[in-house]
Amino acid sequence: MAARWIRLGYTQKFDKANIPNAGNILDTLASPSFDPMREQSLTWQGIMGGFGWNVEKNPKGVRTLDDLFAPANKGKIVVLSEMRDTVGIILRHQGVDLQTVTEDQFMNAVDFLAGKISDGWIRGVKGNEYAEDLTAGDAVAVIGWSGDMFILKSENEGKFDFAIPDSGGTISGDNMMIPYTATAEAKVNAEKLINWYYDPAIAAEVAAYVNYVTPVKGAQAEMEKIDPALAASEFIFPTEKTMANLSVFRSLTPAEETSWTEAFQKAAGN
């Protein structure tokens, strides 16, 4: 979405003089293909895509696509309606680099997904609603997001867990941007607010509340003052090893965005 907004001219360039804290962005998020100099966007929170599961039903965990599609899980698997995460994880399993994925490779992964749906392995393709399926017992394993699974785990006495696939997971982010319609005064105020959120102390407070990956350097040290347990959480502060196993899905051309999305939605039954 951020790439599309920037491509279509819906956003304004930042005045970085009003955002000195922009330099605190994590290196892994500093140069996305859609905005390599971060002139028009800054990450709000990072989102890791991986496997979530019911610990009682999957006592050995779910760390590969084969684990996800274990016979005992058939009919009780939910995958994300976010194309880049669900197909991205399948592509990583197939050894494909998400920064160079071709149309043939993408369509091959979509065919794999369609087969699992038609064969009854997958009960649904959903957004955050998969959390309800897990708590109700209708799903026992999912392709899901780290923040949702952190909350489920903490609210259900460790009944659920999350891991990045051994073959690699996805990372993306919601982005803060300023629309081209903003007045000069509103733009300055927005830049000051963005700068405030990129203060490590403020970023730590936000992360403690939302439990997603903070994009701000220095926030982990500040989190130590708030909650040492959260400061040690890989859900919020993934290690360098974990980050190295996460990939950003490349920006798509307008034609790819249309055809790839249509193929995914057709496979999902939409």
C-alpha positions as CSV (number, residue, x, y, z in Angstrom):
1,M,0.0,0.0,0.0
2,A,2.8,2.5,0.9
3,A,4.5,1.7,-2.5
4,R,1.3,2.3,-4.3
5,W,0.6,5.6,-2.5
6,I,4.1,6.9,-3.3
7,R,4.0,5.7,-6.9
8,L,0.7,7.5,-7.5
9,G,1.9,10.7,-5.9
10,Y,-0.5,10.6,-2.9
11,T,2.2,11.5,-0.4
12,Q,4.6,14.5,0.3
13,K,8.3,14.4,0.9
14,F,9.3,14.9,4.5
15,D,11.3,17.8,5.8
16,K,13.9,15.8,7.6
17,A,14.8,18.9,9.6
18,N,11.6,18.3,11.5
19,I,12.4,14.6,12.0
20,P,15.9,14.3,13.4
21,N,15.0,11.0,15.1
22,A,14.5,9.4,11.6
23,G,18.1,8.3,11.8
24,N,17.0,5.9,14.6
25,I,15.2,3.5,12.1
26,L,16.5,0.0,12.1
27,D,19.0,-0.7,9.3
28,T,16.9,-3.6,8.0
29,L,14.0,-1.1,7.4
30,A,16.0,1.9,6.3
31,S,16.0,1.4,2.5
32,P,12.9,-0.3,1.1
33,S,12.6,-0.5,-2.6
34,F,9.5,1.7,-2.7
35,D,11.2,4.5,-0.8
36,P,15.0,3.8,-0.7
37,M,15.9,7.1,1.0
38,R,12.9,7.1,3.3
39,E,11.9,10.5,1.9
40,Q,8.1,9.9,2.2
41,S,7.6,7.1,4.7
42,L,8.8,5.8,8.0
43,T,7.8,2.5,9.6
44,W,5.2,2.6,12.3
45,Q,5.7,-1.0,13.5
46,G,7.3,-4.0,12.0
47,I,5.2,-7.1,11.3
48,M,6.8,-10.6,11.2
49,G,5.0,-13.3,9.3
50,G,5.5,-16.9,10.4
51,F,3.8,-19.9,12.0
52,G,1.5,-19.9,14.9
53,W,0.2,-23.0,16.6
54,N,-1.7,-24.6,19.5
55,V,1.0,-26.1,21.7
56,E,-1.2,-29.0,22.9
57,K,-2.0,-30.0,19.3
58,N,1.5,-29.4,18.0
59,P,3.8,-30.3,20.9
60,K,6.9,-30.4,18.7
61,G,6.1,-26.9,17.3
62,V,5.6,-25.8,13.7
63,R,8.8,-24.6,12.0
64,T,8.5,-25.9,8.4
65,L,5.7,-26.0,5.9
66,D,5.7,-29.8,6.3
67,D,5.1,-29.3,10.0
68,L,2.2,-26.9,9.2
69,F,0.6,-29.5,6.8
70,A,1.1,-32.4,9.2
71,P,-1.7,-35.0,8.8
72,A,-3.1,-34.2,12.3
73,N,-3.6,-30.5,11.3
74,K,-5.7,-31.2,8.1
75,G,-8.8,-29.1,8.0
76,K,-7.7,-27.0,10.9
77,I,-5.2,-24.7,9.2
78,V,-5.8,-21.0,8.6
79,V,-3.6,-18.8,6.4
80,L,-3.4,-15.0,6.1
81,S,-5.4,-13.0,3.6
82,E,-2.3,-10.8,3.2
83,M,-0.9,-12.1,0.0
84,R,2.7,-11.2,0.6
85,D,2.9,-13.1,3.9
86,T,1.1,-16.3,2.9
87,V,2.6,-16.6,-0.6
88,G,5.9,-15.2,0.7
89,I,6.3,-18.0,3.2
90,I,5.5,-20.6,0.6
91,L,8.0,-19.0,-1.7
92,R,10.7,-19.1,1.0
93,H,10.0,-22.8,1.5
94,Q,10.5,-23.3,-2.3
95,G,13.8,-21.5,-2.1
96,V,12.7,-18.3,-3.8
97,D,14.2,-14.9,-3.0
98,L,11.3,-12.5,-2.3
99,Q,13.4,-9.6,-3.7
100,T,13.7,-11.2,-7.1
101,V,10.5,-13.4,-7.4
102,T,9.3,-13.9,-10.9
103,E,5.7,-14.3,-12.1
104,D,6.2,-18.0,-12.8
105,Q,7.6,-18.5,-9.3
106,F,4.7,-16.6,-7.8
107,M,2.1,-18.5,-9.7
108,N,3.7,-21.8,-8.8
109,A,3.4,-20.9,-5.1
110,V,-0.3,-19.8,-5.7
111,D,-1.0,-23.2,-7.3
112,F,0.5,-24.9,-4.2
113,L,-1.8,-22.9,-2.0
114,A,-4.8,-23.6,-4.2
115,G,-4.1,-27.3,-4.0
116,K,-4.0,-27.2,-0.2
117,I,-7.3,-25.3,-0.1
118,S,-9.1,-27.6,-2.6
119,D,-7.8,-30.7,-0.8
120,G,-9.3,-29.6,2.5
121,W,-6.1,-28.8,4.4
122,I,-6.9,-25.1,4.9
123,R,-10.2,-24.1,6.5
124,G,-9.9,-20.4,5.8
125,V,-7.9,-17.4,4.4
126,K,-8.3,-14.6,6.9
127,G,-7.0,-11.5,8.5
128,N,-6.6,-11.2,12.3
129,E,-9.7,-13.3,12.7
130,Y,-7.5,-16.4,12.7
131,A,-6.9,-15.6,16.4
132,E,-10.5,-16.4,17.1
133,D,-10.3,-19.7,15.3
134,L,-7.3,-20.6,17.4
135,T,-8.9,-19.7,20.7
136,A,-12.1,-21.5,19.7
137,G,-10.2,-24.7,18.7
138,D,-11.3,-24.5,15.1
139,A,-7.7,-24.0,14.0
140,V,-4.6,-25.5,15.5
141,A,-1.9,-24.1,13.2
142,V,-1.8,-20.9,11.1
143,I,0.4,-18.6,9.0
144,G,0.0,-15.6,11.2
145,W,1.6,-12.5,12.6
146,S,4.0,-12.2,15.5
147,G,2.0,-9.5,17.4
148,D,-1.2,-11.4,17.4
149,M,0.5,-14.6,18.5
150,F,2.3,-12.8,21.3
151,I,-1.0,-11.6,22.7
152,L,-2.6,-15.0,22.3
153,K,0.3,-16.6,24.1
154,S,0.3,-14.2,27.0
155,E,-3.5,-14.3,27.4
156,N,-3.8,-18.1,27.3
157,E,-1.0,-19.2,29.7
158,G,1.3,-20.2,26.9
159,K,-1.2,-22.4,25.0
160,F,-0.1,-20.9,21.7
161,D,3.3,-20.1,20.3
162,F,5.0,-18.6,17.2
163,A,8.1,-19.1,15.2
164,I,9.8,-17.9,12.1
165,P,9.9,-20.7,9.5
166,D,13.3,-22.4,9.2
167,S,13.2,-21.6,5.5
168,G,12.5,-18.0,6.2
169,G,9.7,-15.7,7.2
170,T,8.4,-12.3,6.0
171,I,8.7,-8.8,7.5
172,S,6.7,-5.8,6.5
173,G,5.6,-2.7,8.2
174,D,2.7,-0.2,8.5
175,N,4.1,3.1,7.4
176,M,3.6,6.7,8.5
177,M,3.1,9.0,5.5
178,I,1.8,12.5,4.9
179,P,-0.9,12.9,2.2
180,Y,-0.4,15.4,-0.6
181,T,-3.5,17.2,0.6
182,A,-2.1,18.2,4.0
183,T,-1.6,21.9,4.5
184,A,1.9,23.2,5.3
185,E,0.9,23.6,9.0
186,A,-0.5,20.1,9.2
187,K,2.6,18.7,7.5
188,V,4.9,20.2,10.1
189,N,2.7,19.0,12.9
190,A,2.7,15.5,11.4
191,E,6.5,15.5,11.1
192,K,6.9,16.5,14.7
193,L,4.6,13.7,15.8
194,I,6.6,11.2,13.7
195,N,9.7,12.5,15.3
196,W,8.2,12.0,18.7
197,Y,7.3,8.4,18.0
198,Y,10.9,7.8,16.9
199,D,12.3,8.8,20.3
200,P,13.5,5.5,21.7
201,A,11.7,6.0,25.0
202,I,8.4,6.6,23.3
203,A,9.0,3.8,20.9
204,A,9.5,1.4,23.8
205,E,6.1,2.5,25.4
206,V,4.3,1.9,22.1
207,A,6.0,-1.5,21.7
208,A,5.0,-2.5,25.2
209,Y,1.4,-1.8,24.3
210,V,1.1,-3.2,20.7
211,N,3.7,-6.1,21.0
212,Y,4.9,-5.7,17.4
213,V,8.5,-5.2,16.2
214,T,9.6,-1.7,17.0
215,P,11.5,-0.1,14.2
216,V,13.5,2.2,16.4
217,K,17.1,1.8,17.5
218,G,17.6,2.2,21.2
219,A,14.1,1.2,22.2
220,Q,15.3,-2.1,23.6
221,A,17.4,-0.4,26.2
222,E,14.5,1.8,27.1
223,M,12.2,-1.2,27.4
224,E,14.5,-2.6,30.1
225,K,13.2,0.2,32.3
226,I,9.6,-0.6,31.5
227,D,9.6,-4.4,31.5
228,P,12.8,-6.5,31.3
229,A,10.8,-9.5,30.1
230,L,9.5,-7.6,27.1
231,A,13.0,-6.3,26.4
232,A,14.1,-10.0,26.0
233,S,11.1,-10.8,23.7
234,E,12.0,-11.7,20.1
235,F,8.4,-10.8,19.2
236,I,9.4,-7.2,19.7
237,F,13.2,-7.2,19.5
238,P,14.2,-10.0,17.1
239,T,17.8,-10.9,17.2
240,E,20.2,-10.3,14.3
241,K,20.0,-14.1,13.5
242,T,16.2,-13.9,13.3
243,M,16.2,-10.7,11.3
244,A,18.6,-12.3,8.8
245,N,15.9,-15.0,8.2
246,L,13.2,-12.5,7.4
247,S,12.6,-11.0,3.9
248,V,10.7,-8.1,2.5
249,F,8.5,-8.9,-0.5
250,R,9.7,-6.8,-3.4
251,S,7.6,-3.9,-4.8
252,L,5.3,-4.9,-7.6
253,T,4.6,-3.1,-10.8
254,P,1.0,-1.9,-11.3
255,A,0.4,-4.8,-13.7
256,E,1.8,-7.4,-11.3
257,E,-0.2,-5.9,-8.4
258,T,-3.4,-6.5,-10.4
259,S,-2.6,-10.0,-11.9
260,W,-0.9,-11.4,-8.8
261,T,-3.6,-10.2,-6.5
262,E,-6.3,-11.6,-8.7
263,A,-4.5,-15.0,-8.8
264,F,-4.2,-15.1,-5.1
265,Q,-7.8,-14.1,-4.5
266,K,-9.0,-16.7,-6.9
267,A,-7.0,-19.4,-5.1
268,A,-8.4,-18.1,-1.7
269,G,-12.0,-18.4,-3.1
270,N,-12.7,-14.7,-3.1
